[in-house]
């Protein structure tokens, strides 16, 4: 439950938001450029590449004012193609799945760590993931080696996992930059806050959690308080896990922008862009390529 001070503070920000919204409507008619976003969770896989060329993907990002995007894919060769087409826009994340079934099988494949080490010699990869793993497999030697590789190369690890897995990661690599996809398997604000307090290098990716964060479009009080309490720890992403998601990309971004606009400006800017820029070592609001 929010304290009286927190309620008063939120009411103040809501009044400011109403004024800001009116101003935004006016500005929208005079400018086609919205506030920039940094999308930290996109997929560009075989099925996507069959429907959308790299040029098509950049057009989608352009019309949604997404200036930078971290992208993974199965197989990773499609991400390389996309990065080569727009190296200033695309941050390539090394995924090591060739097929969907690899999501559940990779933890027992002893060849994966060597393949990852070899691929990292390309010198283009700026992160590892998305990888999927849950509590029963958290002691996998293959997983432990992937953690060690990410730490030794100082690369962020994008991971789809439950809380016990996060604990296991930090047992192995206490300072590793971890991005917890979809706010975890159990996306409850109190649990997330607990883990953010435990692990200072943990960030939370909010992709695919819009309905929880803002039911019917209205930002939930508990999530609002979470973002205010940890403004430096959250990231945005559409998560194009299927080609259908690319088809509905504009709607997904509009939904995300709607609840994001209900936050104070200094928090909104951090979630929209600054936190991701800090993780990936990118300049703040870099428009040099536009």
C-alpha positions in Angstrom: 0.0 0.0 0.0 1.3 3.5 -0.9 2.0 5.9 2.0 0.1 9.3 2.1 3.3 11.0 0.9 3.6 8.6 -2.0 -0.1 9.1 -2.9 0.3 12.9 -2.8 3.5 12.6 -4.9 1.7 10.5 -7.5 -1.3 12.9 -7.6 1.2 15.7 -8.3 2.8 13.7 -11.1 -0.6 12.8 -12.5 -1.6 16.5 -12.6 1.7 17.2 -14.4 1.0 14.3 -16.7 -2.3 15.8 -17.8 -0.6 19.0 -18.6 2.2 17.2 -20.4 -0.3 15.1 -22.4 -2.1 18.3 -23.6 1.3 19.7 -24.6 2.2 16.5 -26.4 -1.0 16.6 -28.4 -0.1 20.1 -29.6 3.5 19.1 -30.4 2.4 16.0 -32.2 0.8 18.0 -34.9 3.9 20.1 -35.4 6.5 17.3 -35.3 6.4 13.7 -36.6 9.3 12.6 -34.3 8.4 11.0 -30.9 10.7 10.6 -28.0 13.4 8.1 -28.9 13.2 4.5 -27.6 16.0 1.9 -27.1 14.5 -1.5 -27.6 16.5 -4.1 -25.7 14.6 -7.3 -26.7 14.1 -8.0 -30.4 14.3 -11.3 -32.4 15.2 -11.5 -36.1 15.1 -15.2 -36.9 14.8 -17.4 -40.0 11.0 -17.0 -40.4 11.3 -13.2 -39.9 14.1 -12.9 -42.5 11.9 -14.7 -45.0 9.2 -12.0 -44.7 11.2 -8.9 -43.7 14.5 -7.7 -45.3 17.0 -5.8 -43.1 15.7 -2.6 -44.9 12.1 -3.5 -43.9 13.2 -3.9 -40.2 14.9 -0.5 -40.2 11.8 1.1 -41.7 9.7 -0.4 -38.8 12.1 0.9 -36.3 12.2 4.3 -38.0 8.4 4.8 -38.0 8.3 3.9 -34.3 11.3 6.2 -33.4 13.4 3.4 -32.1 16.9 4.7 -32.5 18.8 1.7 -31.1 17.8 -2.0 -30.8 19.4 -5.1 -29.3 18.6 -8.0 -31.5 19.0 -11.8 -31.2 18.0 -14.6 -33.5 17.9 -18.2 -34.6 20.2 -18.8 -36.3 22.4 -15.9 -35.4 23.5 -15.4 -39.1 20.3 -13.3 -39.7 21.3 -10.9 -36.9 24.7 -10.5 -38.5 23.0 -9.6 -41.7 20.8 -7.0 -40.0 23.8 -5.6 -38.1 25.8 -5.3 -41.3 23.0 -3.4 -42.9 22.7 -0.9 -40.0 25.7 -1.2 -37.7 25.0 2.1 -35.9 21.4 1.0 -35.1 21.6 -2.7 -34.3 23.3 -4.1 -31.2 23.8 -7.8 -32.0 23.2 -10.4 -29.2 24.7 -13.8 -29.7 22.0 -16.5 -29.6 23.0 -20.1 -30.0 19.8 -21.8 -31.0 19.4 -23.1 -34.6 15.8 -24.3 -34.0 13.0 -23.7 -31.5 13.6 -27.1 -29.9 17.1 -25.9 -28.9 15.5 -23.8 -26.1 15.0 -26.9 -24.0 18.0 -29.0 -25.2 21.0 -26.6 -25.1 21.7 -27.1 -21.4 22.8 -30.7 -22.1 24.9 -29.9 -25.2 28.5 -29.8 -24.3 29.5 -28.3 -27.6 27.7 -25.0 -27.0 30.4 -23.2 -24.9 33.1 -23.9 -27.5 30.7 -22.7 -30.3 30.1 -19.5 -28.3 33.8 -18.9 -27.7 34.5 -19.3 -31.4 31.6 -17.0 -32.5 32.7 -14.3 -30.1 36.0 -14.1 -32.0 34.1 -12.2 -34.8 34.3 -9.2 -32.5 30.8 -7.9 -33.3 28.7 -9.4 -30.5 27.7 -7.1 -27.7 25.8 -9.5 -25.5 24.7 -13.1 -25.2 21.1 -14.4 -25.3 18.3 -14.7 -25.2 18.8 -18.0 -23.3 16.0 -20.0 -21.6 16.6 -22.0 -18.5 14.7 -22.8 -15.3 15.4 -23.9 -11.8 15.7 -27.6 -12.3 18.6 -27.1 -14.8 20.4 -24.3 -13.0 23.3 -26.5 -12.0 24.0 -27.5 -15.6 27.8 -27.5 -16.4 27.0 -26.0 -19.8 25.1 -23.1 -18.2 27.9 -22.5 -15.7 30.3 -22.3 -18.6 28.1 -19.8 -20.5 28.0 -17.6 -17.4 31.8 -17.7 -17.1 32.2 -16.8 -20.8 29.9 -13.8 -20.5 31.8 -12.7 -17.4 35.2 -13.1 -19.0 34.2 -11.1 -22.1 32.2 -8.6 -20.0 29.1 -9.1 -22.0 25.5 -8.7 -20.8 23.5 -11.9 -20.5 19.8 -11.8 -21.6 18.1 -14.6 -19.8 14.6 -16.0 -19.7 14.5 -17.6 -16.2 13.0 -18.0 -12.8 14.4 -16.5 -9.6 16.5 -19.5 -8.6 18.4 -19.3 -11.8 19.3 -15.6 -11.1 20.7 -16.7 -7.7 22.8 -19.3 -9.4 24.2 -16.8 -11.9 25.4 -14.5 -9.2 26.9 -17.4 -7.2 29.2 -17.9 -10.3 29.7 -14.3 -11.4 28.7 -11.7 -8.8 29.3 -8.7 -11.0 27.8 -10.0 -14.3 25.4 -7.7 -16.1 22.2 -9.7 -16.3 19.1 -8.7 -18.1 16.1 -10.6 -16.7 13.7 -11.0 -19.7 10.0 -10.3 -19.2 10.6 -9.3 -15.5 11.1 -13.0 -14.7 8.8 -16.0 -14.7 6.9 -14.5 -11.7 6.6 -10.8 -12.5 5.5 -9.5 -9.1 6.7 -6.1 -8.1 7.7 -7.2 -4.5 9.7 -10.1 -5.8 11.4 -8.0 -8.4 12.3 -5.3 -5.9 13.8 -8.0 -3.6 16.1 -9.2 -6.4 17.1 -5.7 -7.5 18.2 -5.1 -3.9 20.2 -8.3 -3.8 22.0 -7.9 -7.1 23.2 -4.4 -8.2 24.2 -5.5 -11.7 20.7 -7.0 -12.5 18.4 -5.2 -14.9 14.8 -6.1 -15.7 13.5 -6.2 -19.2 9.7 -5.4 -19.3 8.9 -6.9 -22.7 5.5 -8.7 -22.9 4.4 -7.5 -19.5 2.3 -4.5 -20.6 -1.0 -6.0 -19.3 0.4 -6.6 -15.9 2.1 -3.2 -15.7 -0.8 -1.2 -17.0 -4.1 -3.2 -17.0 -6.5 -1.5 -19.5 -3.8 1.0 -20.1 -3.7 2.5 -16.6 -0.3 2.2 -14.9 -0.7 -0.1 -11.8 0.2 1.5 -8.5 2.6 -1.2 -7.4 4.5 -1.0 -10.7 4.5 2.7 -10.6 6.1 2.6 -7.1 8.6 0.0 -8.3 9.8 2.2 -11.2 10.0 5.2 -9.0 12.1 3.3 -6.4 14.5 1.7 -9.0 14.5 4.1 -12.0 17.9 2.9 -13.2 17.1 -0.8 -13.4 14.4 -1.3 -16.1 14.5 -1.7 -19.8 11.9 -1.7 -22.6 11.4 -4.2 -25.4 8.8 -5.4 -27.9 10.1 -9.0 -28.1 9.4 -10.0 -31.7 9.4 -13.7 -30.8 7.3 -14.4 -33.9 6.7 -12.8 -37.3 3.2 -12.0 -36.0 4.8 -9.8 -33.4 6.6 -7.9 -36.2 3.3 -7.4 -38.0 1.8 -5.9 -34.8 4.9 -4.0 -33.9 3.4 -0.5 -34.2 0.5 -1.4 -31.8 2.9 -2.9 -29.3 5.0 0.2 -29.3 2.0 2.5 -28.9 0.8 0.4 -25.9 4.3 0.7 -24.3 4.5 4.4 -24.9 1.0 4.9 -23.4 1.9 3.5 -19.9 5.4 4.9 -20.1 3.9 8.4 -20.5 2.3 8.1 -17.1 5.6 8.2 -15.3 7.5 11.3 -14.3 9.7 12.6 -17.1 13.0 11.8 -15.4 11.9 8.2 -14.8 10.4 7.9 -18.3 13.6 8.9 -20.0 15.6 6.4 -18.1 13.3 3.5 -18.9 12.9 4.6 -22.5 16.5 5.0 -23.4 19.1 5.9 -20.8 19.3 2.7 -18.8 19.9 0.6 -22.0 22.4 3.1 -23.3 24.4 2.7 -20.0 24.4 -1.1 -20.2 25.6 -1.2 -23.8 28.0 1.7 -23.6 26.1 3.9 -26.0 25.9 7.7 -25.9 23.0 9.3 -24.2 20.4 10.3 -26.9 22.7 9.7 -29.8 21.2 11.1 -33.0 24.4 11.2 -35.0 23.1 8.6 -37.5 19.7 10.2 -38.0 
